[in-house]
């Protein structure tokens, strides 16, 4: 479902958005997409609903749901989706990890980010991107990208506390 329009890709040669600078450093981008048409207004209020993917070595990696026990991580062409509308690309930092290292990282993360483990509030594409960006660059993604999931988690926790106290 989530990977419609995405296909398996291999590391590409550098383009103007993937300029290699310094000592083998490669830029790592967070590509952010709007999930709903209402995001136009909700984004400015800080309440947008977003899908995201991490772009490195000319490939975009993302995480989505499916019913299988296999990895929910998929890869595709950066900033291209038949499902979501591209909003913006954010430079998160740089990595010295090569293509093979990134592929290995995705394989390793595939055990944690299985398709059937996807959860809109606690383990979504933005959680995945934050983990990947931390491992590649040491930097978090911007907090606004996953704000609604955090709010949902807080409301769920608050509701659970109230419910437990009332019993």
NULUM-448529 format. One record per atom (N, C-alpha, C): atom name; x, y, z. Coordinates in pm, 1 decimal, always signed. Example, Ala and Ser with C-alpha at 12.3 -4.5 7.8 and 13.67 -1.06 7.14 Angstrom:
residues 2
REC  a       xx       yy       zz
REC  N  +1319.0   -569.0   +780.0
REC CA  +1230.0   -450.0   +780.0
REC  C  +1320.0   -330.0   +780.0
REC  N  +1285.0   -225.0   +708.0
REC CA  +1367.0   -106.0   +714.0
REC  C  +1290.0     +3.0   +787.0
***
This chain:
residues 167
REC  a       xx       yy       zz
REC  N    +81.8   -119.4     +0.0
REC CA     +0.0     +0.0     +0.0
REC  C    +86.1   +125.6     +0.0
REC  N   +180.4   +137.6    +95.5
REC CA   +260.6   +258.0   +106.6
REC  C   +363.1   +271.0     -4.4
REC  N   +403.3   +159.2    -60.9
REC CA   +514.4   +165.4   -154.9
REC  C   +471.3   +177.6   -300.0
REC  N   +344.5   +208.4   -326.3
REC CA   +299.9   +225.4   -464.2
REC  C   +382.9   +335.5   -530.1
REC  N   +435.2   +306.9   -646.1
REC CA   +514.6   +406.0   -717.3
REC  C   +662.3   +403.2   -680.4
REC  N   +698.0   +321.7   -582.4
REC CA   +837.1   +309.9   -544.1
REC  C   +891.6   +180.1   -599.4
REC  N  +1016.9   +180.8   -633.2
REC CA  +1080.4    +58.6   -681.1
REC  C  +1217.3    +47.7   -615.8
REC  N  +1271.7    -70.5   -621.2
REC CA  +1404.7    -90.7   -565.0
REC  C  +1504.5    -13.0   -650.4
REC  N  +1592.4    +60.0   -583.8
REC CA  +1690.4   +141.5   -653.9
REC  C  +1829.2   +107.6   -602.0
REC  N  +1927.5   +149.9   -675.2
REC CA  +2065.2   +133.4   -633.6
REC  C  +2124.8   +271.5   -615.5
REC  N  +2235.2   +280.0   -543.5
REC CA  +2298.5   +409.6   -522.2
REC  C  +2327.1   +474.8   -656.9
REC  N  +2294.6   +600.7   -664.0
REC CA  +2313.4   +674.0   -788.9
REC  C  +2437.9   +760.4   -779.6
REC  N  +2483.9   +806.7   -894.7
REC CA  +2592.6   +903.2   -896.8
REC  C  +2541.0  +1033.6   -837.8
REC  N  +2632.2  +1114.0   -787.4
REC CA  +2593.7  +1240.1   -726.9
REC  C  +2527.3  +1331.9   -827.9
REC  N  +2422.8  +1400.0   -781.5
REC CA  +2358.0  +1504.0   -860.9
REC  C  +2382.9  +1634.7   -787.8
REC  N  +2324.0  +1744.0   -834.1
REC CA  +2347.1  +1871.1   -766.7
REC  C  +2291.3  +1870.0   -624.7
REC  N  +2193.7  +1783.8   -594.3
REC CA  +2140.9  +1773.0   -459.1
REC  C  +2218.5  +1673.0   -374.8
REC  N  +2311.5  +1601.9   -433.6
REC CA  +2389.5  +1501.4   -363.3
REC  C  +2538.9  +1529.4   -378.3
REC  N  +2575.6  +1655.3   -372.0
REC CA  +2715.1  +1692.5   -390.2
REC  C  +2797.1  +1638.8   -274.3
REC  N  +2902.6  +1569.6   -307.4
REC CA  +2991.7  +1517.1   -204.9
REC  C  +3088.3  +1628.2   -167.3
REC  N  +3092.2  +1660.8    -37.5
REC CA  +3179.5  +1768.8     +7.1
REC  C  +3276.5  +1717.8   +112.7
REC  N  +3391.9  +1776.2   +117.1
REC CA  +3488.3  +1742.9   +220.5
REC  C  +3541.3  +1601.5   +208.4
REC  N  +3560.0  +1538.1   +323.1
REC CA  +3622.9  +1405.7   +332.1
REC  C  +3523.1  +1293.1   +309.0
REC  N  +3466.2  +1284.5   +194.0
REC CA  +3372.3  +1177.6   +165.8
REC  C  +3236.7  +1197.4   +228.5
REC  N  +3208.5  +1316.2   +279.1
REC CA  +3078.2  +1343.6   +339.1
REC  C  +2970.9  +1349.7   +232.2
REC  N  +2858.1  +1286.7   +261.3
REC CA  +2744.2  +1285.9   +169.5
REC  C  +2626.4  +1349.1   +242.9
REC  N  +2554.8  +1441.7   +178.9
REC CA  +2440.6  +1504.0   +246.6
REC  C  +2327.2  +1404.8   +270.7
REC  N  +2259.2  +1424.6   +382.2
REC CA  +2142.5  +1344.7   +419.1
REC  C  +2025.1  +1441.1   +430.6
REC  N  +1922.4  +1416.5   +349.0
REC CA  +1804.4  +1502.2   +346.8
REC  C  +1683.9  +1429.2   +403.4
REC  N  +1596.1  +1505.1   +466.3
REC CA  +1464.5  +1454.8   +503.0
REC  C  +1367.7  +1512.4   +401.3
REC  N  +1301.3  +1425.8   +325.7
REC CA  +1199.4  +1470.4   +231.2
REC  C  +1063.6  +1455.4   +297.5
REC  N   +990.2  +1566.0   +304.2
REC CA   +862.1  +1570.5   +374.9
REC  C   +748.9  +1584.8   +274.3
REC  N   +644.2  +1505.9   +295.6
REC CA   +527.4  +1502.8   +207.8
REC  C   +401.4  +1532.5   +288.0
REC  N   +302.7  +1592.0   +222.8
REC CA   +171.3  +1613.7   +283.9
REC  C    +86.6  +1489.2   +265.0
REC  N    +23.0  +1443.5   +372.8
REC CA    -65.7  +1327.6   +364.9
REC  C   -206.1  +1366.4   +321.6
REC  N   -247.0  +1488.9   +355.2
REC CA   -383.4  +1531.3   +323.1
REC  C   -381.9  +1669.7   +259.9
REC  N   -484.7  +1700.3   +180.8
REC CA   -495.2  +1833.9   +121.3
REC  C   -508.6  +1944.4   +226.3
REC  N   -561.8  +1912.2   +343.3
REC CA   -579.6  +2012.2   +448.9
REC  C   -446.2  +2057.7   +508.1
REC  N   -338.4  +1987.7   +475.6
REC CA   -206.7  +2024.7   +527.6
REC  C   -166.4  +2166.5   +489.7
REC  N   -220.2  +2218.7   +381.1
REC CA   -187.6  +2355.0   +341.5
REC  C   -211.4  +2452.7   +455.1
REC  N   -323.3  +2438.1   +523.7
REC CA   -357.3  +2523.6   +638.7
REC  C   -297.5  +2469.2   +767.5
REC  N   -308.5  +2338.6   +787.8
REC CA   -263.2  +2276.0   +912.6
REC  C   -112.3  +2292.5   +931.9
REC  N    -36.3  +2293.0   +822.9
REC CA   +109.2  +2307.4   +829.8
REC  C   +146.8  +2437.4   +900.4
REC  N    +81.3  +2545.4   +864.3
REC CA   +114.0  +2675.9   +921.7
REC  C    +71.3  +2686.4  +1067.4
REC  N    -22.5  +2603.3  +1109.3
REC CA    -63.7  +2599.6  +1249.8
REC  C    +22.0  +2500.6  +1329.4
REC  N   +115.3  +2434.7  +1261.1
REC CA   +201.1  +2337.3  +1327.3
REC  C   +135.0  +2203.3  +1349.4
REC  N    +27.7  +2176.6  +1276.1
REC CA    -48.1  +2053.4  +1296.2
REC  C    -60.6  +1970.8  +1169.2
REC  N    +35.1  +1981.0  +1081.7
REC CA    +29.8  +1904.3   +957.9
REC  C    +47.3  +1755.3   +981.8
REC  N     -5.8  +1676.0   +888.8
REC CA    +10.0  +1530.8   +892.1
REC  C   +106.5  +1496.2   +779.5
REC  N   +222.2  +1441.4   +816.0
REC CA   +329.8  +1425.1   +719.0
REC  C   +379.1  +1281.7   +704.5
REC  N   +419.8  +1250.9   +582.0
REC CA   +498.9  +1131.8   +552.2
REC  C   +639.6  +1183.8   +527.4
REC  N   +739.6  +1103.1   +559.4
REC CA   +876.3  +1146.4   +531.8
REC  C   +962.3  +1028.9   +487.5
REC  N  +1070.0  +1064.1   +419.8
REC CA  +1169.1   +967.7   +375.6
REC  C  +1307.2  +1029.4   +388.7
REC  N  +1409.2   +946.2   +404.5
REC CA  +1547.2   +993.5   +415.7
REC  C  +1616.5   +972.0   +282.1
REC  N  +1674.2  +1079.7   +229.6
REC CA  +1745.7  +1074.1   +102.2
REC  C  +1895.6  +1076.7   +127.8
REC  N  +1963.1   +972.3    +77.6
REC CA  +2108.8   +964.4    +87.7
REC  C  +2159.4   +884.0    -31.6
REC  N  +2269.1   +925.5    -89.6
REC CA  +2326.9   +859.2   -207.2
REC  C  +2225.8   +849.9   -322.0
REC  N  +2139.3   +949.6   -336.1
REC CA  +2045.6   +952.9   -448.3
REC  C  +1927.1   +859.3   -436.6
REC  N  +1906.5   +799.5   -319.0
REC CA  +1795.1   +707.5   -295.8
REC  C  +1717.2   +756.9   -174.6
REC  N  +1585.6   +744.5   -179.4
REC CA  +1502.6   +780.4    -64.8
REC  C  +1452.6   +653.5     +3.4
REC  N  +1472.6   +646.8   +135.3
REC CA  +1429.6   +533.3   +217.0
REC  C  +1313.5   +577.3   +304.9
REC  N  +1211.2   +493.3   +313.4
REC CA  +1094.6   +525.1   +395.5
REC  C  +1041.3   +396.9   +458.9
REC  N   +942.3   +412.8   +543.8
REC CA   +883.1   +300.9   +616.6
REC  C   +732.2   +309.0   +603.5
REC  N   +670.6   +194.1   +575.2
REC CA   +525.7   +189.2   +561.6
REC  C   +468.7    +57.1   +609.7
REC  N   +338.3    +55.4   +621.4
REC CA   +267.1    -60.2   +676.0
REC  C   +233.9   -163.7   +569.7
REC  N   +238.8   -289.1   +610.9
REC CA   +181.3   -401.1   +536.2
REC  C   +158.1   -512.6   +637.2
REC  N    +93.9   -619.0   +597.1
REC CA    +53.1   -723.2   +691.8
REC  C   +159.2   -829.6   +717.6
REC  N   +267.9   -828.2   +644.2
REC CA   +369.9   -932.6   +655.8
REC  C   +466.4   -906.6   +771.4
REC  N   +540.5  -1010.0   +807.3
REC CA   +644.6   -999.3   +909.7
REC  C   +773.2   -939.6   +853.9
REC  N   +779.7   -919.3   +723.4
REC CA   +901.3   -869.0   +659.7
REC  C   +916.5   -718.0   +680.3
REC  N  +1032.0   -668.1   +643.1
REC CA  +1063.8   -526.5   +657.5
REC  C   +959.7   -437.9   +589.8
REC  N   +928.9   -326.8   +654.8
REC CA   +839.7   -226.6   +596.9
REC  C   +917.8   -113.4   +532.8
REC  N  +1050.3   -127.2   +528.9
REC CA  +1136.3    -24.9   +469.3
REC  C  +1136.9    -43.8   +318.4
REC  N  +1119.8    +66.2   +248.0
REC CA  +1125.3    +60.4   +102.4
REC  C  +1206.5   +177.8    +51.6
REC  N  +1248.0   +169.1    -72.3
REC CA  +1330.1   +274.6   -131.1
REC  C  +1272.5   +316.7   -264.4
REC  N  +1299.8   +441.1   -299.9
REC CA  +1247.9   +492.7   -425.0
REC  C  +1321.9   +617.5   -468.9
REC  N  +1273.0   +675.5   -575.3
REC CA  +1331.0   +798.7   -627.7
REC  C  +1298.5   +913.9   -532.5
REC  N  +1396.5   +996.0   -499.2
REC CA  +1372.8  +1107.8   -408.3
REC  C  +1267.4  +1205.9   -459.6
REC  N  +1183.3  +1250.1   -367.4
REC CA  +1082.0  +1353.9   -391.0
REC  C   +974.7  +1311.6   -489.7
REC  N   +960.4  +1182.6   -513.3
REC CA   +860.0  +1133.4   -608.5
REC  C   +766.5  +1037.5   -535.3
REC  N   +637.9  +1063.2   -544.3
REC CA   +538.7   +973.0   -485.8
REC  C   +407.7   +989.9   -560.6
REC  N   +345.0   +878.6   -590.5
REC CA   +213.1   +883.6   -653.1
REC  C   +104.2   +898.8   -548.1
REC  N   +139.8   +882.7   -421.0
REC CA    +41.3   +885.3   -313.2
REC  C    +39.6  +1019.2   -240.3
REC  N   +156.7  +1074.4   -209.4
REC CA   +166.8  +1194.6   -127.7
REC  C   +220.4  +1311.7   -209.2
REC  N   +188.9  +1434.2   -163.6
REC CA   +236.9  +1554.9   -230.4
REC  C   +365.6  +1601.9   -161.3
REC  N   +471.9  +1614.6   -239.0
REC CA   +599.7  +1660.5   -184.8
REC  C   +585.1  +1802.1   -131.0
REC  N   +636.0  +1825.8     -8.8
REC CA   +631.3  +1959.4    +51.0
REC  C   +769.2  +2025.3    +50.4
REC  N   +869.6  +1959.7   +110.9
REC CA  +1001.8  +2022.3   +118.7
REC  C  +1109.3  +1920.0   +150.5
REC  N  +1232.0  +1959.4   +122.2
REC CA  +1349.5  +1879.1   +152.3
REC  C  +1433.5  +1957.0   +253.3
REC  N  +1476.6  +1889.4   +359.4
REC CA  +1551.0  +1954.2   +467.5
REC  C  +1686.2  +1884.3   +482.9
REC  N  +1793.5  +1961.6   +475.9
REC CA  +1926.6  +1905.4   +498.9
REC  C  +1941.1  +1876.9   +648.3
REC  N  +1960.5  +1750.2   +683.3
REC CA  +1975.1  +1710.0   +823.5
REC  C  +2121.4  +1710.9   +865.8
REC  N  +2208.9  +1678.6   +773.9
REC CA  +2351.5  +1674.2   +803.5
REC  C  +2423.5  +1595.6   +696.0
REC  N  +2539.4  +1543.7   +730.5
REC CA  +2616.2  +1463.4   +635.1
REC  C  +2656.4  +1331.8   +700.9
REC  N  +2691.5  +1236.5   +615.6
REC CA  +2738.7  +1106.8   +663.6
REC  C  +2861.4  +1065.3   +584.1
REC  N  +2945.5   +988.3   +646.6
REC CA  +3060.0   +928.5   +578.0
REC  C  +3030.9   +784.4   +539.6
REC  N  +2909.4   +737.7   +569.3
REC CA  +2872.0   +599.8   +537.9
REC  C  +2849.6   +586.4   +387.8
REC  N  +2911.4   +487.1   +329.0
REC CA  +2896.1   +462.7   +186.1
REC  C  +2765.2   +391.9   +153.5
REC  N  +2743.5   +369.6    +24.1
REC CA  +2621.2   +302.7    -23.4
REC  C  +2600.4   +167.5    +42.9
REC  N  +2704.0    +87.2    +46.2
REC CA  +2691.5    -46.5   +105.3
REC  C  +2658.6    -38.6   +253.8
REC  N  +2718.3    +57.1   +322.0
REC CA  +2689.7    +76.3   +464.2
REC  C  +2545.3   +115.8   +488.4
REC  N  +2493.6   +204.6   +402.7
REC CA  +2353.8   +247.2   +414.9
REC  C  +2261.2   +129.4   +388.3
REC  N  +2292.2    +52.1   +283.5
REC CA  +2211.1    -67.8   +253.7
REC  C  +2212.0   -163.9   +372.6
REC  N  +2328.9   -183.0   +434.2
REC CA  +2340.0   -269.7   +551.2
REC  C  +2258.9   -217.2   +668.9
REC  N  +2262.3    -85.4   +687.8
REC CA  +2184.1    -23.3   +794.5
REC  C  +2035.0    -47.5   +772.8
REC  N  +1990.0    -32.5   +648.6
REC CA  +1847.7    -54.2   +618.9
REC  C  +1808.0   -199.4   +643.6
REC  N  +1898.0   -290.3   +609.0
REC CA  +1870.3   -432.5   +633.5
REC  C  +1860.9   -458.3   +783.9
REC  N  +1953.1   -399.1   +859.3
REC CA  +1953.5   -413.5  +1005.5
REC  C  +1825.6   -354.8  +1066.6
REC  N  +1787.2   -235.9  +1023.0
REC CA  +1666.7   -171.3  +1075.7
REC  C  +1538.8   -243.8  +1033.8
REC  N  +1546.6   -320.8   +925.1
REC CA  +1430.3   -394.9   +876.6
REC  C  +1373.1   -491.1   +978.8
REC  N  +1457.2   -542.3  +1068.4
REC CA  +1409.3   -632.8  +1173.8
REC  C  +1323.3   -558.6  +1275.6
REC  N  +1357.2   -432.6  +1301.0
REC CA  +1279.8   -350.9  +1395.0
REC  C  +1159.3   -287.1  +1327.2
REC  N  +1177.8   -243.7  +1205.2
REC CA  +1071.9   -174.3  +1131.7
REC  C  +1005.6   -269.4  +1032.4
REC  N   +936.6   -369.4  +1087.5
REC CA   +860.1   -463.0  +1004.1
REC  C   +729.6   -395.7   +962.7
REC  N   +676.6   -436.4   +850.0
REC CA   +552.8   -377.9   +800.2
REC  C   +436.9   -393.2   +895.9
REC  N   +429.7   -507.0   +964.9
REC CA   +318.6   -529.7  +1057.0
REC  C   +339.6   -460.5  +1191.9
REC  N   +455.7   -397.4  +1213.4
REC CA   +483.4   -324.9  +1337.6
REC  C   +448.0   -176.6  +1326.4
REC  N   +409.2   -133.8  +1206.8
REC CA   +375.4     +7.6  +1185.7
REC  C   +260.5    +47.4  +1277.9
REC  N   +273.8   +162.8  +1341.4
REC CA   +168.4   +218.2  +1426.0
REC  C   +169.3   +369.0  +1405.2
REC  N    +55.8   +425.0  +1375.3
REC CA    +44.8   +566.7  +1340.6
REC  C   +100.8   +659.1  +1448.7
REC  N    +87.5   +619.6  +1575.3
REC CA   +129.8   +707.2  +1684.2
REC  C   +267.5   +672.0  +1739.6
REC  N   +301.6   +545.3  +1746.1
REC CA   +425.7   +506.1  +1814.4
REC  C   +538.3   +454.9  +1724.4
REC  N   +508.6   +416.6  +1601.1
REC CA   +613.8   +366.3  +1510.5
REC  C   +571.6   +391.8  +1366.5
REC  N   +587.7   +515.1  +1322.5
REC CA   +548.0   +551.5  +1186.5
REC  C   +670.4   +589.1  +1102.8
REC  N   +646.6   +636.1   +983.0
REC CA   +756.0   +670.8   +891.8
REC  C   +846.5   +779.5   +949.4
REC  N   +789.5   +871.2  +1026.8
REC CA   +869.0   +979.4  +1084.6
REC  C   +959.2   +929.0  +1197.4
REC  N   +911.0   +832.7  +1276.3
REC CA   +996.8   +769.4  +1377.2
REC  C  +1115.2   +700.7  +1308.1
REC  N  +1085.0   +629.3  +1200.5
REC CA  +1189.6   +561.8  +1122.8
REC  C  +1292.7   +663.0  +1073.1
REC  N  +1246.1   +770.8  +1012.6
REC CA  +1338.2   +871.5   +958.2
REC  C  +1423.7   +934.1  +1067.6
REC  N  +1364.8   +957.9  +1184.1
REC CA  +1442.6  +1012.6  +1294.5
REC  C  +1554.0   +915.6  +1335.2
REC  N  +1521.0   +787.1  +1346.0
REC CA  +1622.6   +686.9  +1380.7
REC  C  +1733.7   +680.7  +1276.2
REC  N  +1696.2   +681.9  +1148.6
REC CA  +1795.7   +676.0  +1040.9
REC  C  +1884.3   +800.3  +1043.1
REC  N  +1823.7   +917.3  +1056.8
REC CA  +1902.3  +1041.0  +1058.9
REC  C  +1998.0  +1044.4  +1177.6
REC  N  +1953.4   +995.9  +1293.0
REC CA  +2042.6   +988.6  +1409.9
REC  C  +2162.0   +898.4  +1382.4
REC  N  +2136.6   +783.4  +1321.3
REC CA  +2244.3   +687.9  +1293.0
REC  C  +2339.6   +740.4  +1185.0
REC  N  +2286.8   +812.8  +1086.5
REC CA  +2370.7   +862.1   +976.8
REC  C  +2442.5   +992.3  +1009.7
REC  N  +2376.0  +1082.5  +1081.9
REC CA  +2430.7  +1217.3  +1101.0
REC  C  +2448.9  +1258.2  +1246.6
REC  N  +2381.3  +1188.3  +1337.7
REC CA  +2381.8  +1230.4  +1478.1
REC  C  +2278.8  +1337.6  +1507.5
REC  N  +2198.4  +1374.8  +1408.2
REC CA  +2097.9  +1480.3  +1423.8
REC  C  +1956.2  +1424.7  +1415.1
REC  N  +1865.9  +1485.4  +1494.4
REC CA  +1723.6  +1451.3  +1489.5
REC  C  +1656.5  +1522.2  +1372.1
REC  N  +1541.5  +1470.7  +1330.7
REC CA  +1459.3  +1542.3  +1233.4
REC  C  +1387.9  +1655.6  +1307.9
REC  N  +1339.9  +1758.9  +1237.5
REC CA  +1267.1  +1867.1  +1304.9
REC  C  +1143.7  +1813.1  +1378.3
REC  N  +1117.2  +1866.6  +1496.7
REC CA  +1008.8  +1814.5  +1580.7
REC  C   +870.6  +1831.2  +1518.1
REC  N   +851.4  +1932.6  +1434.4
REC CA   +718.7  +1956.5  +1377.5
REC  C   +675.0  +1844.5  +1283.6
REC  N   +770.2  +1769.2  +1228.8
REC CA   +736.8  +1665.4  +1131.1
REC  C   +647.7  +1557.4  +1193.1
REC  N   +671.2  +1524.1  +1319.3
REC CA   +595.5  +1416.2  +1384.6
REC  C   +514.0  +1467.1  +1503.8
REC  N   +483.0  +1595.3  +1504.6
REC CA   +413.8  +1657.3  +1618.4
REC  C   +279.4  +1592.2  +1649.3
REC  N   +198.7  +1564.4  +1548.3
REC CA    +66.1  +1507.3  +1574.9
REC  C    +74.7  +1369.8  +1639.4
REC  N   +172.4  +1290.4  +1602.6
REC CA   +188.7  +1158.8  +1666.0
REC  C   +224.5  +1175.7  +1813.5
REC  N   +311.7  +1272.2  +1844.1
REC CA   +347.5  +1296.4  +1984.4
REC  C   +227.0  +1345.4  +2064.0
REC  N   +146.9  +1433.2  +2005.2
REC CA    +25.3  +1480.5  +2072.0
REC  C    -69.6  +1363.4  +2095.5
REC  N    -86.3  +1279.2  +1994.5
REC CA   -172.3  +1161.2  +2008.3
REC  C   -124.0  +1069.1  +2118.8
REC  N     +6.8  +1050.8  +2128.7
REC CA    +64.2   +965.7  +2232.6
REC  C    +40.4  +1025.6  +2371.2
REC  N    +56.3  +1157.1  +2384.3
REC CA    +30.5  +1223.9  +2512.1
REC  C   -116.0  +1211.0  +2552.5
REC  N   -205.5  +1232.1  +2456.8
REC CA   -348.6  +1219.5  +2486.2
REC  C   -383.0  +1077.4  +2528.1
REC  N   -324.7   +979.1  +2460.9
REC CA   -348.3   +839.1  +2496.5
REC  C   -298.5   +811.2  +2638.3
REC  N   -179.3   +860.6  +2671.2
REC CA   -123.3   +841.2  +2805.6
REC  C   -209.5   +909.8  +2910.7
REC  N   -252.1  +1031.9  +2882.7
REC CA   -336.8  +1107.3  +2974.7
REC  C   -468.7  +1034.2  +2997.4
REC  N   -528.4   +987.1  +2890.0
REC CA   -653.7   +913.5  +2898.3
REC  C   -635.5   +785.9  +2980.6
REC  N   -525.0   +716.4  +2961.5
REC CA   -497.5   +593.1  +3036.4
REC  C   -483.9   +620.4  +3185.7
REC  N   -416.8   +729.0  +3222.0
REC CA   -400.0   +765.7  +3363.1
REC  C   -535.0   +798.4  +3425.6
REC  N   -616.0   +877.0  +3355.7
REC CA   -749.1   +914.9  +3405.8
REC  C   -834.9   +790.3  +3423.6
REC  N   -830.6   +701.2  +3325.8
REC CA   -911.0   +579.2  +3330.2
REC  C   -868.6   +490.8  +3447.4
REC  N   -738.2   +475.5  +3469.1
REC CA   -687.5   +392.6  +3579.0
REC  C   -727.2   +452.0  +3713.9
REC  N   -718.0   +582.2  +3727.7
REC CA   -752.5   +647.8  +3854.8
REC  C   -901.9   +640.6  +3884.7
REC  N   -983.4   +634.5  +3781.6
REC CA  -1128.3   +632.8  +3803.4
REC  C  -1181.1   +493.4  +3835.9
REC  N  -1097.1   +392.5  +3820.2
REC CA  -1141.6   +254.6  +3847.5
REC  C  -1117.3   +217.7  +3991.9
***
